[in-house]
Amino acid sequence: MDPQVSTSFIPKKNLETAAARPTGRSTGLLLLLATLLFVASLVAAGSVFAYQGLLKQSIASKSASLALNEKAYDPGVIQELIRVDTRLNEAKTLLDKHVAPSAMFAFLSQQTLEKVQFVNFEYSINPDGSSKIGLNGLADSFSTVALQSDQFGASKILKDVVFSGVTVDAATGKVSFSVTANVASSLTLYSNALTTNPVIPVEGNESTTTSPTQ
């Protein structure tokens, strides 16, 4: 026998080809994941479909209930109630804007000093709802006019108070003057006059004696 010839009964395998083949475990895991995703999508779709059905059923039930409630009321009565509500709202709007100038006289009677007399009164309404007054008055002296100016100036109701035309009458010794001022809308609103006392307390120096306008 030729000593260089070697024989073997063990078959030779291609190790690289065997290593490249995928295992059955990896394929099974991917299949399981795909199955789970598919089942989850089916469950989600079923939930959405069921929720839509519940919403439709709820809307139909409420629509039927609303229709029954509408039939329980007379349409004529409903229209009449709507008209009454509109009129009430319009009346409230008019009342809120209505002014009561009489409150101005009560205020001036409390703010006028004892030795001051007003002989002329002018009244107008500003675009913003406030009022403007113009007064012509007489006093016994310049110091009384100064005190009256301080009294008006200390008031929270009067704004932009201006005293002008201060002169002395040689025959009587009286000091004449003019006053202009803006009046807060809260004083002359009729709605406020309904709920408040028309007598306005004196602001400023409480010791000042006041009297009604003459």
C-alpha angles and dihedrals in degrees: 000000000000107000093209095062111089124192129196132184095200110101117232117235131200101244094189093056091050093050093051094058113101118242123243092238094065092049092051093051093053091048091051092051092049090050092051092050091050093050091047091052090051091051092049092049091049092050092051092048092049092048091051089052091052092049092051091049092049093049092049091050094050092046090054091048091050091050090053092049092050091053090053092066129065110242089217091057091049092053091048091051090050091052092048091050091051092051092048091052091049091049091050091051092051091047092051090053098040115108130212109205090184088080087064092063092050089051094048091048088059095044100045117098120234095249095047124091126189114209101176134037130189125182134187137164121239122220091251092059097259122116134234125213133193121197135184114202147176128218135178095238146000091258090058090052089051091050091049090051090052090048093054092041092055092054119104090206097060121064132186093014111190125185115196143155094045107178138154123236106225093204099051102019090230119143113228124200144162129230132196125183143157116241123214113249091232090073098056102035109119092216089060092047089058093058104033137062109262091220105091116209116238114261124212120013108028093195092065112110114227135191137184119277113270 
